[in-house]
Amino acid sequence: MYPFSFHHTKSIPESVSLKKELSEAKYIAGGQSLVGVLKLRLDKPSELINLGSIRELSGICIEGKTLTIGAMTRHAEVAASSDVKSCIPGVAQLAGLIADRMVRNMGTIGGSVANNDPSADYPAAVLGLNATIITNQREIQADDFFIGMFETALEPSELIQSIRFTAPIKSAYAKFKHPASRYAVVGVFVAQFPNEVRVAVTGAGASVFRHTEMEKALSKDFSTSAIEPIQISAQGLNSDFFADSQYRAHLMKSMAIQAVNNAK
Ligand SMILES: Cc1cc2nc3c(=O)[nH]c(=O)nc-3n(C[C@H](O)[C@H](O)[C@H](O)COP(=O)(O)OP(=O)(O)OC[C@H]3O[C@@H](n4cnc5c(N)ncnc54)[C@H](O)[C@@H]3O)c2cc1C
């Protein structure tokens, strides 16, 4: 690691103004992505601004069909929450599939979404459910948020405060996980709303994306037989040591079928 200074902040305005003042600074949530990056010397922030003591960034709130999860809420809390399980079971299920117990106890939804790792799980739920990312300065729809590999619509000092979801009729997540890290080789989140079905895919591209052909088929008939005939193109999909693009295309359909079967 390169040396850096560590700042504990107590409020959102304090964190944001410190970040604006210190141009080489980074926010740190649970450190489950950032610490690895620092250890490998892939980044060199001069300062880290710890979000861990800002109480208003944590917690789960349900109002009718609206579920709001604070940015600093850990994956383990989301996975165990009876409120999340009853409102959007697919989100609790996805959080429980992230990594291992240690990572789930430290990693946060805000950090995962801000990081936008191409194999991360949460971006699939956020895009699949068309969630709203609430920052210190605005609200961003999921369709406008995920720009590219490790790239989002966030401006340099912008801080995610929470993510707001609207409960669908049914949803589920299915992932073919990497056996060591448990990141998604391919993960598919399916959500059925009264007037549309959304299908979001992670692990297969540079960033999470929607699969419009499966969405159209499922909007007409929310059943596995609607997607079985679809030929998924491997063009442009990730290809690496673990899975080539053809295999990822195959996984996309298999995971979508699993998610539709398990949707509740
Ligand atoms: C061994 C291992 C296995 C893993 N397996 C999986 C897996 O299976 N699936 C999966 O999805 N993930 C996996 N992860 C990643 C894990 O889910 C992390 O929780 C996630 O990447 C974010 O980490 P964090 O919340 O600790 O954020 P940090 O690492 O602290 O921060 C990540 C980035 O987000 C920024 N940031 C953090 N919070 C905010 C905020 N509120 N507003 C704006 N910017 C912010 C930081 O500046 C930094 O750039 C794994 C990690 C490890 C170490």
The ligand as an SDF file (V2000), in Angstrom:
LIG
                    3D

 53 58  0  0  0  0  0  0  0  0999 V2000
  -13.0920  -12.2600   -1.2220 C   0  0  0  0  0  0  0  0  0  0  0  0
  -14.1820  -11.3740   -1.7660 C   0  0  0  0  0  0  0  0  0  0  0  0
  -15.2430  -11.9490   -2.4530 C   0  0  0  0  0  0  0  0  0  0  0  0
  -16.2550  -11.1550   -2.9780 C   0  0  0  0  0  0  0  0  0  0  0  0
  -17.2960  -11.7650   -3.6340 N   0  0  0  0  0  0  0  0  0  0  0  0
  -18.3030  -10.9900   -4.1050 C   0  0  0  0  0  0  0  0  0  0  0  0
  -19.4440  -11.5950   -4.7200 C   0  0  0  0  0  0  0  0  0  0  0  0
  -19.6120  -12.8040   -4.7910 O   0  0  0  0  0  0  0  0  0  0  0  0
  -20.4060  -10.7580   -5.2210 N   0  0  0  0  0  0  0  0  0  0  0  0
  -20.3220   -9.3960   -5.1100 C   0  0  0  0  0  0  0  0  0  0  0  0
  -21.2080   -8.6920   -5.5670 O   0  0  0  0  0  0  0  0  0  0  0  0
  -19.2790   -8.8040   -4.4880 N   0  0  0  0  0  0  0  0  0  0  0  0
  -18.2820   -9.5670   -3.9790 C   0  0  0  0  0  0  0  0  0  0  0  0
  -17.2470   -8.9630   -3.3230 N   0  0  0  0  0  0  0  0  0  0  0  0
  -17.2600   -7.4900   -3.1660 C   0  0  0  0  0  0  0  0  0  0  0  0
  -18.0980   -7.0900   -1.9410 C   0  0  0  0  0  0  0  0  0  0  0  0
  -19.4660   -7.3360   -2.2140 O   0  0  0  0  0  0  0  0  0  0  0  0
  -17.9900   -5.6100   -1.5330 C   0  0  0  0  0  0  0  0  0  0  0  0
  -18.8590   -5.4170   -0.5060 O   0  0  0  0  0  0  0  0  0  0  0  0
  -18.3670   -4.5620   -2.5290 C   0  0  0  0  0  0  0  0  0  0  0  0
  -17.5280   -4.6310   -3.6370 O   0  0  0  0  0  0  0  0  0  0  0  0
  -18.2350   -3.1430   -1.9770 C   0  0  0  0  0  0  0  0  0  0  0  0
  -17.3280   -3.0740   -0.9400 O   0  0  0  0  0  0  0  0  0  0  0  0
  -17.5420   -2.0660    0.2580 P   0  0  0  0  0  0  0  0  0  0  0  0
  -18.9720   -1.8570    0.4990 O   0  0  0  0  0  0  0  0  0  0  0  0
  -16.7080   -2.5420    1.3570 O   0  0  0  0  0  0  0  0  0  0  0  0
  -16.9840   -0.7060   -0.3960 O   0  0  0  0  0  0  0  0  0  0  0  0
  -15.4790   -0.1670   -0.4050 P   0  0  0  0  0  0  0  0  0  0  0  0
  -14.5600   -1.2410   -0.8090 O   0  0  0  0  0  0  0  0  0  0  0  0
  -15.1990    0.5520    0.8590 O   0  0  0  0  0  0  0  0  0  0  0  0
  -15.6350    0.9180   -1.5700 O   0  0  0  0  0  0  0  0  0  0  0  0
  -15.7640    0.5260   -2.9250 C   0  0  0  0  0  0  0  0  0  0  0  0
  -15.8020    1.7860   -3.8050 C   0  0  0  0  0  0  0  0  0  0  0  0
  -17.0440    2.4710   -3.6370 O   0  0  0  0  0  0  0  0  0  0  0  0
  -16.8300    3.8160   -3.1750 C   0  0  0  0  0  0  0  0  0  0  0  0
  -17.9090    4.0670   -2.2170 N   0  0  0  0  0  0  0  0  0  0  0  0
  -18.1860    3.3010   -1.1310 C   0  0  0  0  0  0  0  0  0  0  0  0
  -19.3060    3.7490   -0.5350 N   0  0  0  0  0  0  0  0  0  0  0  0
  -19.7390    4.8090   -1.2610 C   0  0  0  0  0  0  0  0  0  0  0  0
  -20.8790    5.6790   -1.1600 C   0  0  0  0  0  0  0  0  0  0  0  0
  -21.8050    5.5490   -0.1930 N   0  0  0  0  0  0  0  0  0  0  0  0
  -21.0030    6.6710   -2.0910 N   0  0  0  0  0  0  0  0  0  0  0  0
  -20.0910    6.8160   -3.0840 C   0  0  0  0  0  0  0  0  0  0  0  0
  -19.0120    6.0200   -3.2380 N   0  0  0  0  0  0  0  0  0  0  0  0
  -18.8490    5.0190   -2.3270 C   0  0  0  0  0  0  0  0  0  0  0  0
  -15.4300    3.8350   -2.5930 C   0  0  0  0  0  0  0  0  0  0  0  0
  -14.8250    5.1150   -2.7090 O   0  0  0  0  0  0  0  0  0  0  0  0
  -14.7190    2.8070   -3.4770 C   0  0  0  0  0  0  0  0  0  0  0  0
  -14.3150    3.4230   -4.6800 O   0  0  0  0  0  0  0  0  0  0  0  0
  -16.2090   -9.7420   -2.8000 C   0  0  0  0  0  0  0  0  0  0  0  0
  -15.1520   -9.1540   -2.0980 C   0  0  0  0  0  0  0  0  0  0  0  0
  -14.1500   -9.9670   -1.5760 C   0  0  0  0  0  0  0  0  0  0  0  0
  -13.0420   -9.3170   -0.7950 C   0  0  0  0  0  0  0  0  0  0  0  0
  1  2  1  0
  2  3  1  0
  2 52  2  0
  3  4  2  0
  4  5  1  0
  4 50  1  0
  5  6  2  0
  6  7  1  0
  6 13  1  0
  7  8  2  0
  7  9  1  0
  9 10  1  0
 10 11  2  0
 10 12  1  0
 12 13  2  0
 13 14  1  0
 14 15  1  0
 14 50  1  0
 15 16  1  0
 16 17  1  0
 16 18  1  0
 18 19  1  0
 18 20  1  0
 20 21  1  0
 20 22  1  0
 22 23  1  0
 23 24  1  0
 24 25  2  0
 24 26  1  0
 24 27  1  0
 27 28  1  0
 28 29  2  0
 28 30  1  0
 28 31  1  0
 31 32  1  0
 32 33  1  0
 33 34  1  0
 33 48  1  0
 34 35  1  0
 35 36  1  0
 35 46  1  0
 36 37  1  0
 36 45  1  0
 37 38  2  0
 38 39  1  0
 39 40  1  0
 39 45  2  0
 40 41  1  0
 40 42  2  0
 42 43  1  0
 43 44  2  0
 44 45  1  0
 46 47  1  0
 46 48  1  0
 48 49  1  0
 50 51  2  0
 51 52  1  0
 52 53  1  0
M  END
$$$$
